[in-house]
Amino acid sequence: MTKIIISGIIEMPPENVAPALEAGRPLIEGALTEEGCLDYDWCPDPLHPGRIRVFERWESEAALAAHFECDWYLKMRDNIGSFGLTSADVSKYRVDLSEPVYDETMTPRADFFTAKD
């Protein structure tokens, strides 16, 4: 099954990050209840004031499409925009293969060692 990852950054005035995330907390919690939502994380970037990191995982395109139509998404979009959004760079990725970083000897591997050629 292909999974979808959404990853990116949202920029706003640094003093608005904590209030924006606090206002968005119930919307994040709501999105986590959606069918097909595996992860829905929005967090401040500790090295870049004013930056929020977005990370989401969805079971399918259908689940993500349903999310884009629901109140949790629409209200979160409006919430973030109300705190002085200055830029956003958020992308989606299809994941056709995933496997552990560490092999059976606990060695980190960059190659996809379980993939069949």
PyMOL commands that set and color helices and strands:
alter all, ss='L'
color gray80, all
select helices_A, chain A and resi 14-31+61-69+71-81
alter helices_A, ss='H'
color red, helices_A
select strands_A, chain A and resi 3-11+37-44+51-58+87-95
alter strands_A, ss='S'
color yellow, strands_A
deselect
rebuild
show_as cartoon
